[in-house]
């Protein structure tokens, strides 16, 4: 991420710009013709102060994928049971799925990525709550079957709605992130329906869909990490809308955000 410190401010309607007291004119302003206010002109006049920031979603997606895979594989009937397994998973979910992902959400705010901020923040907070619920049930403060009750199903309705909006927003970024979120929203909706109905076959189906979402998240996080390690070169495609952005070995380069009126800044990860 970088910040913009222009030596000359943006042009006004009469073609004048403030020059921090170092320009010409009786009032300390600097004048130039309107044709100077082009991309090349702004790029030449911009001074960039770079603050290195690794893509926060690498950690966030790995944390989400790990916690989701553990819980979803249990729901799908791959291992364990509905009573003891949540207690075993709880510390993993609290720290890896919850704390790590919540931190990634806050760091995504600094990277100016609204989708990642909302999704990591939402799911990080959820996994913290899920882990605390499991520990409370283990200590007799809640019924041991709390995760199979109808009331818990309403948690997943909220998550499904929020994640659906995140999936729609992710369409503007890449197909890999969209796939993670649309599978997550679908699995959340299935789990909500299965718990509220109740219908055990829907709960099992939800587990399989959520495992698929976790697998997609592992891939997306891995692709982002490889791209970062190889200085922006595409190793695993993320399904960018630009075909060049999906070519292995291609270096993805984005110009400073002049079209957005924010020269010198980079939005997103």
TORFIFI-130347 format. One record per atom (N, C-alpha, C, O): residue in one letter; x, y, z. Coordinates in steps of 0.001 Angstrom, whole numbers, plus 524288, in hexadecimal, padded with zeros to 5 digits. Example, Ala and Ser with C-alpha at 12.3 -4.5 7.8 and 13.67 -1.06 7.14 Angstrom:
REM residues 2
A833867E9C681E78;A8300C7EE6C81E78;A833907F31C81E78;A8379C7F30982111;S832327F73681BA8;S835667FBDC81BE4;S832648001E81EBE;S834618047281F67;
REM end
This chain:
REM residues 269
X8034E7FB5F80000;X800008000080000;X80372804D480000;X807CC804B88020A;X8018B808FF7FDC1;X8049680DC97FD97;X8010F812687FE56;X7FC5B812117FD67;X80341816B580000;X8004781B77800CA;X8022F81F977FD0B;X8068E81F497FB10;X7FEE7823767FC10;X80007827657F81E;X8012A82C9A7FAAF;X7FE1182E827FDD4;X8059D82EEC7F959;X8071C8340C7FB4A;X8089A837627F69D;X80D2D8377D7F523;X804E583A1D7F440;X8060F83CF17EF72;X80910841ED7F075;X807E7844BA7F431;X80CF0843197ED2B;X80F7F848237ED91;X80BFC84C857EBC9;X80CAB851047ED59;X8083C84B377E886;X8046D84F137E6C9;X7FF1184CB57E73B;X7FE4B848397E5AF;X7FB4A84F9B7E953;X7F61384D8D7EA13;X7F34884CD07E4F5;X7F52D84E8D7E0E5;X7EEB984A397E510;X7EBC9849507E04A;X7E9F884E727DDEB;X7E90B8523B7E0BB;X7E97584E977D8C6;X7E800853767D631;X7E285855277D7A0;X7DEFF851ED7D82D;X7E1D385A417D83B;X7DCAD85C727D907;X7DA4B85D9A7D3BF;X7DCBA85C947CFBA;X7D59485FB77D3AD;X7D2ED860B77CEBA;X7D5CF864AF7CB5B;X7D56F864807C691;X7D8A98683E7CDC6;X7DB8086C227CAB1;X7E11A86A6F7C996;X7E44886D8E7C7C8;X7E2568655E7CAB2;X7E7718634A7C941;X7EBB7864767CD19;X7F04B863D97CBC4;X7EA72866297D1EE;X7EE6B867667D5C5;X7EEBB8631B7D9DA;X7EAE9860607DAE4;X7F350862907DC21;X7F40A85EAF7E03E;X7F7A4860DD7E461;X7FB53863B57E32A;X7F69985F8C7E945;X7F9FC8612E7ED8D;X7FF1685E227ED56;X7FF338598E7EBDD;X80357860CB7EED9;X8087785E6B7EE48;X80B7985E857F360;X8104885E9B7F35F;X808A885E837F7C2;X80B1285E667FCF0;X80EF5862D47FDD1;X812C386227800AE;X80E0E8675D7FB64;X8116086BDE7FC58;X8165686BFC7F92D;X8198386F887F9DB;X817248681F7F5A5;X81BF3867F87F2A1;X81B08869397ECE7;X81E9B8688E7E9C1;X8167586AFB7EB6F;X8154C86C1B7E5FA;X8164A871C57E4BF;X8196A874597E756;X813A1873B67E0CA;X81461879047DF03;X80F4787C027DF99;X80B0F879B87DFDD;X80FC0881297DFC9;X80B1A884637E03B;X80B04887367E561;X80D91885A17E923;X8082088B517E584;X8080C88E907EA34;X8058788BD57EECA;X806CF88CF87F348;X801EC888357EDBA;X7FF4B8858D7F211;X801AA880377F32A;X7FF6487D237F613;X8063487F107F0E2;X808C687A197F205;X8068B875917EF05;X807C3871137F03D;X80341876977EB10;X800EF8724F7E820;X804048714C7E32E;X807218748A7E17A;X8031B86CC67E0EC;X805CB86B3B7DC23;X801AE86A427D7F6;X7FE098673F7D8D8;X8022E86CAE7D38D;X7FE5C86C2A7CF5B;X80090868D87CAF7;X80538869107C9C9;X7FD27865C47C891;X7FEB4862E87C3ED;X7F9DF862167C09A;X7F57D862AB7C27E;X7FAA1860C37BBC0;X7F64F860247B822;X7F33585B3F7B96B;X7F5398578F7BBC2;X7EE4685B487B7D8;X7EADC856E67B917;X7ECA3851E27B678;X7EB7B84DA07B863;X7EF83852517B1FA;X7F12184D907AF53;X7F55084A987B25F;X7F677846177B125;X7F7A184D247B668;X7FB8784A7A7B997;X7F91A8466F7BD3E;X7FBD0842E87BF11;X7F40E846E87BE53;X7F1898437D7C227;X7F02D83E427BFA0;X7EB9A83CCC7BF69;X7F40E83B787BDBC;X7F36F8364E7BB78;X7F5AE832457BF29;X7F803833927C329;X7F4EF82D537BDBF;X7F716829287C104;X7FCFC829A77C17A;X7FF25829347C5BF;X7FF9E82A987BD08;X8054C82B047BD1C;X8071382F957C07E;X80AFF82F397C341;X80421833EA7C03F;X805888387A7C35D;X80514837497C92B;X8088F838907CC3B;X800B3834CB7CAA9;X7FFFA833817D02C;X8040A82F8B7D206;X8061082FEE7D65E;X8053882BAA7CE9D;X80917827BF7D01E;X80E7082A397D0E8;X8114F828C77D47C;X80FC482DFD7CD86;X814D7830927CDEE;X81529834027D2C2;X8195E8349A7D503;X810CF836477D462;X810CB839E67D8C7;X80FDA8372F7DE09;X8106B839A07E223;X80E69832217DDF1;X80D0682F6A7E2C4;X811DF82D6F7E596;X8159682B967E328;X811C182DD97EAB2;X815E382BAC7EDF8;X81379827567F137;X80FBD8284B7F417;X81585822977F0D4;X8134A81E0E7F35F;X8165A81CB27F847;X81B2781C697F835;X8138B81BE07FC7C;X815E481A0080154;X813CF814828022E;X80F41813D48038F;X817168109B8015F;X8155980B338013C;X8159D808C6806A9;X8199C8091980951;X8115A8065A80844;X8112B8034F80D11;X810207FDA780B92;X80BBA7FC6C80A11;X813EF7FA2A80BE8;X813237F4C380A2A;X80ED67F21580D4D;X80EEB7F2268121C;X80B217EFC080A98;X806DF7ECE780D1E;X806087E7D080A2C;X804CF7E7E680585;X806AA7E36280CCE;X8055F7DE5E80A6D;X7FF747DDDE80A24;X7FCAB7E01E80D5A;X7FD897DAF180656;X7F7E07DA4E805B4;X7F5947D7B380A8D;X7F6D17D32C80B98;X7F2457DA6680D90;X7F02B7D82A81266;X7ECDA7D35081181;X7EC727CFFD814F4;X7EA777D2DD80CE3;X7E6FF7CE7480BDD;X7E9E77C94C80B74;X7E7767C52980BB1;X7EF107C96E80AD7;X7F1FB7C48080AEB;X7F13D7C1DB81031;X7EFC77BD4881074;X7F2407C4BC81464;X7F1617C2A5819A4;X7EB9A7C1B881A9D;X7EA1E7BDA981CB9;X7E8507C57581916;X7E2BF7C4FE81A20;X7E04D7C03C81798;X7DD407BD7681A12;X7E19D7BF43812AA;X7DF597BACD80FE7;X7E1767B5A1811F3;X7DE8E7B1CF81244;X7E6757B56E81359;X7E8897B0A5815B0;X7E5E47AF8F81AEC;X7E4867AB1881C13;X7E5297B3A681E1B;X7E27B7B2F482314;X7DCE57B12982262;X7DB157AD9E82515;X7DA277B3A681EB5;X7D4C87B20B81D95;X7D4997AC6D81BAB;X7D1677A95481D7D;X7D80A7AB1A817FA;X7D7FB7A5E2815AF;X7D9027A1B1819CA;X7D67279D9F819D0;X7DCCB7A2B181D4C;X7DE1279ED482140;X7D99279DC9824FB;X7D82979948825E6;X7D7557A1E982720;X7D3087A14082AD6;X7CE3779EF282835;X7CBA679B8482A66;X7CCFF7A0CF82389;X7C86079EE5820C7;X7C8F77992881F5B;X7C53F7962581FDB;X7CD9E7979C81D96;X7CE737921E81C34;X7CDB978E98820EE;X7CB4678A7A82083;X7CFCF7902582568;X7CF5F78CE982A1A;X7C9AE78C1582BA5;X7C807787AE82CA7;X7C6B17905782BD3;X7C13B78FFC82D7F;X7BDDD78D6C8294E;X7BA8F78A2682A84;X7BEB178EE98245C;X7BB6C78CE082025;X7BC3D7870781F58;X7B87D7843281E54;X7C10F7853081FC8;X7C20877F9581F29;X7BF7277C808238A;X7BDD677809822C3;X7BF0C77EDD8281F;X7BC3377C6782C6C;X7B65C77C4282B48;X7B3C77785382C46;X7B4447808D82931;X7AEBA780AF827BD;X7AD8077CB782376;X7A94A77A648236F;X7B12977BF081FDB;X7B0537784381B8D;X7B0CF7729A81D44;X7AFCC76F0C81A30;X7B259771B682225;X7B2B576C6C82430;X7B7D6769BB82316;X7B823764F182360;X7BBE876CAE821D2;X7C0EE76A49820A5;X7C39A7683F8258D;X7C6847646D82552;X7C2A176AC4829F9;X7C5537694B82EBF;X7C25376B6A8336F;X7BF0476EDA832DB;X7C37E7695983820;X7C17A76B8383D01;X7BB9C76B1283DA5;X7B906767EE83B14;X7B98D76E568412F;X7B3F576E7A84243;X7B25D7741884358;X7B5A57779A84389;X7AD50774E58440C;X7AB3E77A3184498;X7ABFF77C7684A0A;X7AB377812584AC8;X7AD817794184DE8;X7ADE477B208534A;X7B38777C3B854F2;X7B4B078079856E5;X7B704778748542F;X7BC617790B85609;X7BFCF77C1285236;X7C33177F10853DA;X7BEF877B5284D32;X7C26C77DAA84940;X7C2BF7839E8498F;X7C70B785BD84929;X7BE4C7867884A46;X7BEB278C2F84A9D;X7C25278E1184EF4;X7C4E27921884E64;X7C28D78B2C8534B;X7C5FE78CB48579A;X7CBB478C32855F8;X7CEF578F6F85769;X7CCE97881F852F6;X7D2417874B85124;X7D3C378B7284D22;X7D83778D4284D0E;X7D00E78CF2849D2;X7D11C790BE845AE;X7D16E7964C847CF;X7D3FF7999F84578;X7CEDD7975984C37;X7CE2479CB584E21;X7D32579FF884E51;X7D31F7A44C84C39;X7D77679E27850B3;X7DC2E7A17A850D5;X7DE377A2C384B62;X7DFF17A72384A62;X7DE0279EED847DE;X7DFB879FC68427A;X7DC537A3E083FD9;X7DE4B7A75E83D31;X7D7317A36E8409B;X7D3917A72583E2F;X7D4347AC9F84073;X7D3EC7B07783D93;X7D50F7AD058458D;X7D58F7B22684811;X7DA547B51684608;X7D9FA7B9B3844BA;X7DEBF7B26F845C5;X7E3967B52B8446B;X7E4927B56583E8C;X7E5ED7B98983C83;X7E3ED7B11383BD2;X7E5247B1008363F;X7E09C7B316832FD;X7E1607B65E82F8E;X7DBF37B1348340E;X7D7757B31583117;X7D56B7B84783301;X7D3487BB4F82FF2;X7D60A7B96383819;X7D3DD7BE2383A55;X7D7AC7C2A383AA1;X7D7187C683837D6;X7DB987C22983E06;X7DF2F7C67F83EF1;X7E2497C7E383A0A;X7E2A47CC768389C;X7E4877C3F583776;X7E7AD7C502832CB;X7E4677C79782E8E;X7E6337CB2B82BE4;X7DFA17C5C182DF5;X7DC547C7EE829D9;X7DA5B7CD6882B3B;X7D9D37D0BE827CE;X7D9487CE4E83034;X7D79F7D383831DA;X7DC077D77983109;X7DB0F7DBDF82F5B;X7E0CF7D5EE83236;X7E54A7D95783132;X7E5E17DA5E82B5A;X7E7057DEC0829BC;X7E5197D65182835;X7E56A7D70182287;X7E1507DADB820A2;X7E24A7DDE581D09;X7DCBC7DABA8230A;X7D8A97DE7282199;X7DA327E407822CE;X7D9217E78C81FB5;X7DCAF7E4E882741;X7DE657EA2B8289F;X7E2E07EBFB82520;X7E3247F08F823AD;X7E6617E868823C8;X7EAA07E9CE82032;X7E88E7EAC181AAD;X7EAC47EDE0817C4;X7E45C7E8178193C;X7E1F87E8FF8141C;X7DFB87EE7B813C7;X7DF867F0C780F8F;X7DE097F0948182A;X7DC3C7F60281853;X7E0A17F9AB816BC;X7DFC87FD63813CE;X7E5517F89E818A9;X7E9D27FBDA81742;X7EB2F7FB3881177;X7ED1C7FEDC80EFB;X7EA2D7F69780F60;X7EB167F5A9809CE;X7E69E7F7B48066F;X7E6B87F71C801AA;X7E2BA7FA18808DD;X7DE427FC7B80631;X7DB147F87480322;X7D9147F9917FEE8;X7DAA87F3C28055A;X7D7B17EF89802EB;X7D2B77EEA880613;X7D2C87EC0980A1A;X7CE687F0E180431;X7C9867F09380717;X7C7557EB1B8076F;X7C5317E9A180B7B;X7C7D07E8048033E;X7C5C47E2AE80343;X7C8A07DF6980759;X7C6267DCBD80A7D;X7CDCC7DF9E80751;X7D0D97DC8E80B0E;X7CFED7DE64810A4;X7CFAB7DB358143B;X7CF6E7E38181163;X7CE597E58B8169F;X7C9457E350818BD;X7C90B7E18F81D36;X7C5317E36281586;X7C0137E1768173C;X7C00E7DB9281812;X7BE107D9B281C06;X7C2457D89F8145B;X7C2037D2EB814B1;X7C57D7D0C38190C;X7C3BE7CD8581C24;X7CA5A7D28481950;X7CDC57D09481D7E;X7CBE27D273822CF;X7CC2D7CF92826A7;X7C9F27D7448230B;X7C7E57D93C827FB;X7C32C7D62A829D0;X7C2C87D4C382E66;X7BF8F7D51C82632;X7BAD17D22B82781;X7BC167CCA182940;X7BA5E7CAE482D64;X7BF1C7C9E28260D;X7C02A7C46582745;X7C41F7C3C782BB3;X7C3F47BFE782E8B;X7C7A67C78382C52;X7CB1F7C74D830D0;X7C81A7C7D9835E6;X7C9117C500839A6;X7C46B7CB8C83600;X7C1297CC3C83AA7;X7BDCE7C76383B9C;X7BD0A7C5C784014;X7BBCC7C50E83759;X7B89C7C053837F5;X7BBBF7BBE483A68;X7B9E07B95083E02;X7C07E7BAFB8387C;X7C3817B69B83A93;X7C51D7B7868403A;X7C5927B3CC8433B;X7C5F67BC5B841B3;X7C6E27BD7C8473A;X7C2147BC1484A79;X7C2857B9A984E9A;X7BD797BDA08488E;X7B89B7BC6984B51;X7B79E7B68884B6B;X7B5EA7B46884F61;X7B8B17B3E984707;X7B7EF7AE3E846BE;X7BB6B7AB7B84ABB;X7B9A07A80484D8B;X7C05D7AD0284AFA;X7C3F07AA9084EAB;X7C2647AB8185453;X7C2B87A7F985792;X7C0B37B04885581;X7BEFF7B17585AD3;X7BA287AE4C85C41;X7B9A67AC80860AF;X7B69B7AD9C85885;X7B1E97AA7F8597B;X7B3567A4DA85AB1;X7B1197A27685E37;X7B7187A2BA857BE;X7B8CB79D58858AB;X7BB2879CBC85E1B;X7BA1C798DE860C5;X7BE517A07D85FC6;X7C0B97A033864F4;X7BCAA7A0D486948;X7BD0A79E4E86D5C;X7B8C97A43386862;X7B49A7A4D486C40;X7B16B79FD686CBD;X7AFDE79E618710C;X7B06C79D308685D;X7AD937983A86888;X7B0C47941286B61;X7AE9A790E386E43;X7B5E47941C86A92;X7B9417904086D24;X7B95F7910287309;X7BA3678D45875F1;X7B889795D0874D3;X7B897796F987A71;X7B3277970C87CD5;X7B27F798CE88143;X7AF4A7953087A03;X7AA05794B187C13;X7A6DD799AE87C37;X7A2AB799CD87E8E;X7A8D079DD8879BC;X7A5F47A2C8879B0;X7A1CD7A2EE8756F;X79E387A6228759F;X7A24879F7C871A2;X79E7779EFB86D6E;X79D647993386C92;X7A09D795F386E0B;X798F7797CF86A3B;X797DB7924B8691E;X79C1278FF08659E;X79E14792A786232;X79D7578B0486659;X7A1997889F8632A;X7A03A7882B85D63;X7A3AE787A585A15;X79B257885E85C2E;X79976787EB856B7;X7984E78D3C85449;X7952B78D9B850A9;X79AD17915C85642;X7998C796AC85498;X79A447976F84EBA;X7976E79A7F84C57;X79E10794A884C57;X79F247957B846C9;X79B4D792A784337;X79B8D7933E83E73;X797C678F9C84576;X793DB78CEC84247;X78E5B78F0184345;X78A8E78CB68416A;X78DDD7934684624;X788BD7957084764;X786B8798F284302;X789B479AD283FBD;X78194799C984308;X77F3479D4783F2D;X781277A2DD83FD5;X781F37A5A083BFA;X781EB7A48B844B2;X783B37A9E9845A5;X788F27AAEC84300;X789D57AF27840E5;X78C6D7A70A8431B;X791877A7BE840A1;X790FE7A83883AB5;X794507AA8E83821;X78CD17A60283894;X78BED7A67C832F8;X78B427AC1B83138;X78C9E7AD7982CD1;X789267AF63834AF;X788577B4DF8333A;X78D827B7DE832E6;X78DC97BBE383046;X7918A7B5FC83580;X796BF7B84C834B7;X7982D7B80682EF2;X79A2D7BBC382CAE;X797177B37E82CA3;X798C87B27C82746;X7958E7B57A8234D;X7975E7B66881EF2;X790CF7B701824B8;X78DC37BA5B8212E;X7908B7BF9782080;X791307C17C81C21;X7922B7C1E3824DC;X794F57C6E6824A6;X799F57C65D82175;X79B1E7C9A381E22;X79CE57C2378227F;X7A1D17C16881FAC;X7A0E87C0A1819DA;X7A3F27C284816A3;X79CB67BDD88187A;X79B8D7BCE7812F4;X79A587C1FC8101F;X79C227C2CC80BBB;X797557C56881298;X795E37CA5F8101D;X79AAF7CDD580F58;X79B8F7CFE680B17;X79DCC7CE7481381;X7A2747D1C781327;X7A63C7CFA980F0B;X7A86A7D2A180BF4;X7A6FC7CA8680F09;X7AAB97C82A80B69;X7A8D17C86D805CE;X7ABFD7C8DA80237;X7A3B77C82E804F8;X7A19F7C8B27FFAB;X7A2F77CE047FD65;X7A4857CE667F8DC;X7A2617D21C80081;X7A3E57D74F7FEA5;X7A9C77D7887FD95;X7AB7E7DA017F9D5;X7ACD67D4EF800E6;X7B2747D4BC80000;X7B3C87D1FD7FAEA;X7B7597D39C7F820;X7B0E37CDC97F9AD;X7B1CC7CAF57F4C9;X7B0997CE5F7F013;X7B3857CE5E7EC41;X7AC557D1477F054;X7AAF57D4C37EC00;X7AF207D8F67EB46;X7B07A7DA537E6DD;X7B1267DB027EF9A;X7B5477DEF27EF3B;X7BA577DC967ED2E;X7BD4C7DF327EA6D;X7BB5B7D7A47EE85;X7C0317D5187ECD1;X7C0577D43C7E6F0;X7C4897D3717E4BA;X7BBD97D4617E464;X7BBBE7D3E87DEB1;X7BEF17D8317DC1A;X7C0F17D7797D7CA;X7BF6D7DC9E7DEB4;X7C2827E0EA7DC84;X7C85A7DFF17DD0F;X7CB7A7E2CB7DAC5;X7C9E67DBF07E011;X7CF737DAF77E100;X7D16F7D6497DDE7;X7D47E7D6F37DA40;X7CFC17D1987DF49;X7D15F7CCFA7DC54;X7CDAA7C8777DD7D;X7CABA7C8987E14B;X7CDD97C47C7DA2C;X7CA3F7C0187DAA6;X7CBA97BC897DF36;X7C83A7B9FB7E166;X7D09D7BC507E0AD;X7D22B7B8E97E4FA;X7CFA27BAA57EA15;X7CD7D7B7717ECF4;X7CFE37BFB47EB36;X7CD7F7C1B37EFFC;X7C78F7C13E7EFBE;X7C50B7C00E7F3A9;X7C5557C2307EB24;X7BFAD7C1807EA81;X7BE1A7BBE17EBB4;X7BA317BAF87EE5A;X7C1247B8167E9C1;X7BFDD7B2987EAAF;X7C0147B14D7F07D;X7BCB07AE897F27C;X7C40C7B3497F335;X7C4697B26A7F8DD;X7BF797B44F7FB98;X7BD367B1887FECE;X7BDD67B90B7FA4C;X7B9887BB7F7FD2A;X7B4377B96C7FB89;X7B0BD7B8F87FED4;X7B3777B8267F690;X7AE587B6287F4EE;X7AD7F7B0A97F719;X7A91C7AF4B7F886;X7B1A47AD7D7F75F;X7B1317A85E7F9E5;X7B0367A8FD7FFBA;X7AD337A60780207;X7B2BF7ACD080219;X7B2057ADCE807AE;X7AC787AF98808D4;X7AA167ADD380C9C;X7AA677B3138059B;X7A5067B4E180658;X7A12B7B0648059B;X79D657AFEC8088D;X7A21E7AD13801A8;X79EA57A8A0800A7;X79ED67A4B680522;X79AC97A2C7806DA;X7A38F7A38A80709;X7A40D79FEF80B68;X7A1897A20981058;X79F2679F198134F;X7A2117A7228113E;X79FA07A988815D5;X799B17A93681580;X797187A82381967;X7978B7AA23810DC;X791E07A9D881022;X78FE97A443810EC;X78BDC7A36C8135F;X792CA7A07680ED8;X7914979AFC80F95;X791787997581554;X78DFA796C781742;X7958C79B2B8180F;X7960C799D381D95;X791C179C64820CD;X78FA7799FB82464;X790717A13B81F8D;X78C277A3DB8224A;X787107A0DF82189;X784247A00582542;X7860679F4B81CB5;X7813879C6281B8E;X781307972181E51;X77D337958082074;X785B47947481E43;X7860178F56820B7;X7855078F808269A;X782FE78BEF828D7;X787437938D82926;X786BD793FB82ED2;X78151795C583072;X77F46793FE8346B;X77EFC7993E82D71;X779DD79B5E82EDA;X775897977C82D9B;X7719B7975C83060;X7761F7944D82982;X771E1790D3827B0;X76FC778D1382BCF;X76B0B78D2A82CA1;X772CA789CC82E7C;X778337884D82D6E;X77873783DF8296B;X774CD780C6828F2;X77CD37839C82686;X77D9677F9782290;X7835F77E398226C;X78695781468208D;X784AB779998246B;X78A2B77816824E8;X78CD97778181FA0;X7918C7786B81F2B;X789D6775F681B95;X78C46775628166F;X78E1977AA581444;X7920877AE381184;X78B4077EDD8157E;X78CE078411813C8;X791BA785E6816C1;X795117889481492;X792167847181BB5;X796BF785CC81EC3;X79B897831E81C73;X79FB27857D81BFC;X79AED77E2781B01;X79F4077B4F81893;X7A0BE77DBC81358;X7A55C77E608122A;X79CC977F1581035;X79DD47819780B25;X7A097786D080BE5;X7A41E7882C808ED;X79EF5789BB80FE3;X7A18078EBB81107;X7A73E78DEB81253;X7AA9179102810BD;X7A869789C181536;X7ADD4788938167E;X7B121787C9811A0;X7B586789B78115A;X7AF14784FE80DCB;X7B1F078418808EA;X7B2C478931805EB;X7B70178A20803D8;X7AEC778C73805B1;X7AF4A79170802E1;X7B345794F580597;X7B6557979A802FF;X7B33C794FE80ABE;X7B6F67983680DA6;X7BC8B7962480D1C;X7C0427993180D1E;X7BD26790FF80CA4;X7C25478ECF80B89;X7C446790C480641;X7C8DE79211805AA;X7C0BE790F880267;X7C231793007FD3E;X7C3CB798BA7FD94;X7C77679A627FAF1;X7C10E79BC1800D1;X7C27C7A13B80191;X7C7E47A1B08040C;X7CB017A50680286;X7C8FD79E53807E0;X7CE2479E5D80A5C;X7D26979CFB8066E;X7D69979F5980675;X7D15B7992480309;X7D532797A77FF11;X7D64379C307FB59;X7DAC079D2F7F9EF;X7D22679EEC7F9C7;X7D2CE7A3797F65C;X7D5E77A7C07F91A;X7D8FE7AA7D7F6A2;X7D5147A8567FE3B;X7D7F67AC4B80135;X7DDBA7AADF801AA;X7E1197AE4A80159;X7DEE87A5C98026B;X7E45E7A4158027F;X7E70B7A57B7FD56;X7EB687A7807FD4D;X7E4617A4617F8FE;X7E69B7A5887F3D8;X7E7767AB667F325;X7EBA07AD127F16B;X7E3807AE837F47E;X7E3D77B4307F3BC;X7E8377B68B7F6FD;X7EB3A7B9C27F510;X7E8927B4F27FBEB;X7ECC07B6F37FF4B;X7F2177B5487FD47;X7F5C97B85D7FD4C;X7F27F7B05E7FB86;X7F7727AE807F966;X7F90C7B1767F486;X7FDA07B2C67F3DA;X7F53D7B2867F115;X7F6607B5767EC4D;X7F8317BAFA7ED8E;X7FBC97BCFB7EB10;X7F5B87BD707F168;X7F7477C2B77F2F3;X7FCB97C2C07F55F;X7FFC97C6537F465;X7FDF07BECD7F884;X8030D7BE917FB06;X8075C7BDB27F6FB;X80B7B7C0267F748;X8066F7BA3A7F336;X80A497B94A7EF1A;X80B1E7BE2B7EBC9;X80F857BF717EA54;X806DD7C0DD7EA9D;X8074C7C5B17E790;X80A877C9BE7EA7D;X80DAB7CC867E822;X809C27CA147EF9E;X80CC77CDC27F2C5;X812837CC2F7F305;X815F67CF827F298;X8138F7C71B7F3B6;X818F07C53A7F42E;X81C007C5F07EF22;X820B67C6E47EF40;X819537C5787EAB0;X81BE47C6017E59E;X81B347CB757E357;X81B0E7CC217DE94;X81AC87CF557E6C0;X81AC27D4DA7E54A;X816877D62E7E150;X8177A7D8EA7DD79;X811D87D42E7E253;X80D717D5A77DF09;X80C887D2307DA57;X808E37D3237D758;X80FBC7CE307D99A;X80EF57CAB47D523;X80AAA7C6BA7D655;X80A4A7C4BF7DAB3;X8077B7C59C7D275;X803357C1E27D314;X8056B7BC5B7D2F7;X807DF7BAD57CF1E;X804997B95C7D716;X8061D7B3DB7D746;X801407B0737D6D3;X801037ACEF7D38E;X7FD6A7B17F7DA17;X7F84E7AEF27D9C3;X7F4477B3227D872;X7F3D27B6F67DB52;X7F15F7B2897D439;X7ED9A7B69B7D2B0;X7E9287B71A7D69B;X7E75E7B33E7D8DA;X7E76E7BBE47D75E;X7E31C7BD0D7DAF0;X7DE047BE1E7D80F;X7DA067BF357DA82;X7DE1F7BDCF7D2E3;X7D9617BEEF7CFED;X7D86F7C4BD7CF65;X7D40B7C6997D003;X7DCA07C79F7CE3B;X7DC0F7CD3C7CD57;X7D8E47CE207C860;X7D8D17CAD47C4E0;X7D64E7D2927C81D;X7D32E7D3C57C381;X7D6A27D4CE7BEC8;X7D5027D3DD7BA5A;X7DB5E7D6B97BFA9;X7DF1B7D7677BB6A;X7E1D07D2337BA5B;X7E3E27CFCA7BDF7;X7E1D47D0707B576;X7E4397CB717B430;X7EA0C7CB6A7B570;X7EC277C76C7B719;X7ECAC7CFDF7B4A6;X7F2417D0287B5DC;X7F3407CF467BBA9;X7F75E7CD537BD33;X7EF677D0BE7BEDF;X7EFFE7D0027C477;X7EFBD7CA5B7C62A;X7F0C57C9327CAB8;X7EE5F7C6BA7C297;X7EE0B7C12E7C3D5;X7F2717BE007C161;X7F2A77B93F7C217;X7F5F77C08B7BE81;X7FA327BDC57BBE3;X7FE9E7BCB47BFBC;X800BD7C0617C1FE;X800117B7BD7C08C;X8047C7B6967C401;X8096C7B95D7C230;X80AB97B9497BD8F;X80C247BBCA7C5D5;X810DE7BEA97C499;X80FFD7C4607C36D;X813B27C7707C35A;X80B077C5E37C27D;X809E57CB627C15F;X80A507CE8E7C661;X808977CCD57CA87;X80C9C7D3327C5F8;X80CFB7D6AB7CA7A;X8087F7DA907CA40;X8081A7DDA77C696;X805267DA647CE2B;X800A87DDE97CE65;X802697E33A7D063;X8045C7E3A87D4C3;X801BC7E7407CD3B;X803527EC887CEAC;X7FE967F0167CE61;X7FBE27F0447CA68;X7FD987F2ED7D29B;X7F9417F69E7D2A5;X7FB5F7FC207D330;X7FEC97FD157D66E;X7F9667FFC67D010;X7FB42805287D08A;X7F937807AA7D584;X7F588805BC7D7EF;X7FBA780C017D704;X7F99580EE97DB6E;X7F422810C37DA10;X7F2DC8116F7D579;X7F0EC811967DE01;X7EB52812527DD2D;X7E9E8817C77DB54;X7E6C781A757DDCE;X7EC308196A7D704;X7EAD581E777D4BB;X7E51B81EAD7D30A;X7E288822A07D3FC;X7E2F781A7F7D085;X7DD7D81AD07CED9;X7D9AB81BA57D34F;X7D56981DB67D274;X7DB1A81A107D821;X7D7A781AAB7DC9B;X7D85F81FEB7DF49;X7D5E5820FC7E344;X7DBC88233A7DD1A;X7DCBA828437DF8A;X7E037827F47E444;X7E06082B927E76E;X7E311823957E4C7;X7E685822D27E93F;X7EBE78212A7E756;X7ED9B81CD27E880;X7EEA1824847E470;X7F3C1823017E279;X7F788821C37E6DC;X7F7C3824897EAC8;X7FA7B81D987E62B;X7FE4581C0E7EA1F;X7FC3F818117EDF5;X7FF28816757F16E;X7F758816637ED7E;X7F53B8128C7F11D;X7F3F380D867EE3C;X7F2E080D947E98C;X7F4108093A7F107;X7F2A9804257EEEB;X7EE3C801FC7F235;X7EEBB801917F6F9;X7E9F28009D7EFBC;X7E5597FEB27F280;X7E5357F8C77F221;X7E5BE7F69B7EDDF;X7E47E7F6247F68B;X7E3EF7F07D7F687;X7E9137EDA27F72D;X7ED1D7EFF87F857;X7E8D57E87B7F663;X7ED547E5157F746;X7EF807E3197F226;X7F3507E02B7F21E;
REM end
